[in-house]
Amino acid sequence: MSTVVLFAILGLGSGAAYAILACGVVLVHRGSGTLSFAQGAVCMFAAFFFARLVEQGVPKPVALVVTLLAAGAFGAVWHAAVMRPLRSAPILAKVIVTLGLLTALEGAASLWFGDQIRNAPKVLPTGDVGVFGIQFGQDRLWLLGITIVIAIALAAWYSATLIGVSTRAAAENPRGAALLGFSPDLIAATNWAIGCALAGLAGILIAPIVGLSIGGLTLLILPALAAALLGGFRSFGLTALAGILIGSAQSEIGRYWKQTGVTDALPFAVVIAAVVLTGRLIPERGTISTVRLPLAPRDGIRPRSAVALVVVAVAGLALLNGTYQSGLTTSLVTISVALSVVIVTGFVGQTSLMPMTFAGIGGLLTSKFAEDLNVPFPFPLVLAAVCMVPIGMVLGLPALRVRGLNLAVVTIGAAVAVNAVLFLNRSWTGGQTGSLAPSPSIFGFSLDPSLHRFRFGLFCVLLTALLVWGTGNLRRGPSGLRMLAVRSNERAATASGISVSSAKLQAFAVSAAVAGVSGSLLSYQIGAVSFDRFDVFGSIGLIVLVYIGGVSVVSGAIFAGLAAEGGVFYLLVQDAIGSVARYYGLASGLLLLLTIVANPDGAVIAARRQWAWWSARGSRPHAVPASVPTPAHRPAETQPVRRPEETTAPSSTPL
């Protein structure tokens, strides 16, 4: 019994961090209506920033105050510079922009602080205390006390102060709060500032226990989201209690169950129980203005342009050196998995944050078929795609129950759980070494990507072209139109006789199959399935690139493939300015922020609209200046042509 109590107390450290971070998530959502997936990244960056200040000789109390003030100021500036201009942007854009912030902060931390895990300076007393014969660190009690104080203070502030009451009013009816004289922007900025300061405090307090790790601290957002869900995104007391209980439960499970990744998967189980079984728990929040979905126009890739792209790709494989041949192949494979994002998110509007998870499962299945069962190439690709259909439908079942922000939480939890339980399980996948894939060949004709880059690249060109063609046909066909109807309005689609459940499951099934094919290609290209690229950060990085290009068009997937790490654009930039790997995460995150603020529909759609405007402008008839005199005796047939504005409607202006 004493051991059970000891492990429960030891879990108070991580549980307190979950609770504090979750309270900040609730504040941000209630104040601005945004579910910030970047709070874990803010927590991570603040912990590193505090450690750097202490290393430079700044006293710990001063460093603590400076870090918290900096985190709060960052939250206020973030709202003013990014979130405020996105008030009328699609909800998906607001979710993706926080993923862009996550990517940028991770890139900045890696660039400035390094990727090594190191010890963090201790803030709380660390001496041992004994209670009923159980010895444990007193920092756990300090963490528990700090969490309780914060929860009580937030509850009192939220119910008794003017800013707290106005936050509640704005959460229910922003337009009504504005009419009463409350500034929604001031309310949102205040809550963003406090939420980011709480995230910074959580990082500083938990880092001495878990260590300074970019990925580990960033992923604290998942248990924090689980705690916020259990608290209903309303009660700070219940949120803090849920966070503490999740931390203690992880500690207890880690003692009794030695299976790899089980403790990391526990928050996902909590999310499933809270969201799927009980329905939508993230409350809807009103908005001042009407928001819309990202545009989903017909793709502009005509057959002639498609053939030209295939010819360019084949010519590149034939003429470029080995490095660029591999880069072009990487771009082609990334286009394939990016198409899965376009299908499930762009066509049917489901916010799925696990495309690389599907690709990883497809690569694992390919390895099992090809290496363990000796199935000859290319049949493992076909079998993997077929097997991914039911897997995609199973993992897409939560979409039948929840959508929007709730589905985003479920899918990011599923991505973390699959990576922890399956991909990092050495007995099933080989762990960090990955699962082997044999050299591909067809009837003795070798397609080995190391020995015959052109041959393997040509196979990737043909397969990617087939997937692009199929995705375009899906968008234009009856199934795609049904998906777009569900994406626009599920109730109206149901009233029109469309099965919303079938459309969603079909999208997840097709998306998983396409991602599975890309995972198979990756496994053959590398010779082994390296699962470190299939974690949740890989999915976030891919979604960031797809959204920059345009999440609802095939052209956006092509852009994502070309701009992917190790792709063609990546190699060109690397040759032009030197090493780009260190700056890639920061640059892609900042580029996403600029793209969403300027063009929430994506850069490709914006470029096409601008090109259409310039084309229309160039096709207008030239007018004769009005200052040219017209002789009264000039014959009627020689009279100057009237100006266009005198005979036609005004021309369109750029959007």
Helices and strands as residue ranges (DSSP letters): H 2-10, H 12-32, H 39-55, H 60-78, I 79-83, G 84-86, H 91-113, E 128-131, E 134-137, H 139-160, H 162-172, H 174-179, H 184-210, H 214-218, H 221-230, H 236-256, H 262-271, I 272-276, H 303-319, H 322-341, I 342-347, H 355-367, I 368-372, H 379-395, H 398-401, H 405-418, I 419-423, H 426-429, G 431-433, E 435-436, E 441-442, E 445-446, H 453-476, H 478-488, H 490-495, H 500-526, E 528-529, G 531-534, H 536-549, H 554-563, H 568-577, H 581-598, H 603-618, G 636-638, H 644-647
